[in-house]
Amino acid sequence: MRAPSTGSAAVGDEESVVTWSTLPPGTPGLRRAQSGGVTVGLGHRRLGSVTMVAWLLRGLAMTAVHVVARVLLALAIVKWPLEGTYWKVAAIAAVVLIAFCWGGIDGILDARAHPDPDDYNDLLMRWLKAGLFAGVVSSVICWVLGRTTLPGMGEGNLAVDIVAGGSFVALLILLPAMVGAAIGRWLVRRQYRNVGEHHHAQAGDNNATDNGAPDDNAPHNNAGDDPEHASRQQVAHG
């Protein structure tokens, strides 16, 4: 049996000393190292996969939201052409609201999972990738739909739609999501602060009671309040 060796592995942006151990037979070439519960090597690839799934899921969802909003907007403008401005505002508001709420949920979950702000996940890169993905893919889908089934929705040049329209969609997703994430994290920090102040106040009250506060249930040995004791004192002095 080969004795475990000691080495160093980079975890995130920091380098920590870890103890290496060999996996059981049948898994050659795979090693693991644990440092504070973080698995390095195979676990690092898993962490990368989870990060990719996070932004890709949001990108796909926001792509669907934007495409549906564009399709409904095109149908509404064809049916009610005089109210096109209101429908455009409604479509943009729907995308912004969904991104804001989802970003707020991310901020709340991230702050609850990492009480220390230094350990927060990088939600900026997550939503930036999701916004860029949604902007490019939704622009291509809307351009194809405009050329085939919904005339008037994507009659411009494809490259222009991808660059200009994709950038606008990315900002339309990124900015509300970041605002929502900041608000969500702030709400969790405020909740933790209120709970900490409440516990601190309770601890102060308990310390005041333990450090000599009068106990209402303790017996009072005041001689002046005992009539029998007072009468005995008068007889003794008489």
C-alpha positions, 0 to 999 in steps of 0.5 A: 500500500502506498502511503498518502503524500502531501501536496498543494492544490489551488481551490478557487483563487486561493492555494491551500495545503491538502493531503492526497489519497489514492482512490480505490482500484478500478479508478486509475488516474483519479485522485482526490484531496480534501481541504475544508470539505472541498474536493479537488481534481474530480470535484473541480470538474464537477464544480465547473459543470455546475457553474456551466449548468447554472448560467446555461439554464438561465440563458435558455430560460431567458431566451424562451422568455424573450422569444415568446415576448417578441412573438406576442409583440408581433401578433399584438402589433398586427392586431392593434397597430395603434397601440404598438408602444404599449405592447413594446413597453409590456414586452420589455417589462416582462423580460425585466421583471423575470430577470429581476425576480430570478436575480433576487432569488439567486441573491437570497440563496447565495447570501444564505449559503455564504454568510460571509460576503467574501464567499459569495458566488460570482453572480455577475459572470453567471448572469453576463453569460446567460444574458449574452447567450440569450441575446445571441440565440434569441436574435437568431431565432427571431430573425428566422421566425421573421423570415419564415412565419412572422413577417416584420419581426426580423427583416434586418440583417442577421449580423446587425440583429445579433450585435445590436439586438443581442447586446440590448437583450444582454443588458436587459437581462444582466442589469435587472438581475444584478439589481435583484441579486443585490437587493436579495443579499441585502435582505438576508444580511439585514435579517441576520443582523436583526437576529444577531441584535435580538440574541445580543439583547437576550444575552444582555438581559440574562447576564443582568439577571445572573449578576444580582438582579432581585428574585421575586420568588426569594424569601424576604428576611426583613425583621421590620416586616415580622410582627412576632420578631418586633414584639420579642424585641420590645419585651427584651428592651423592656 
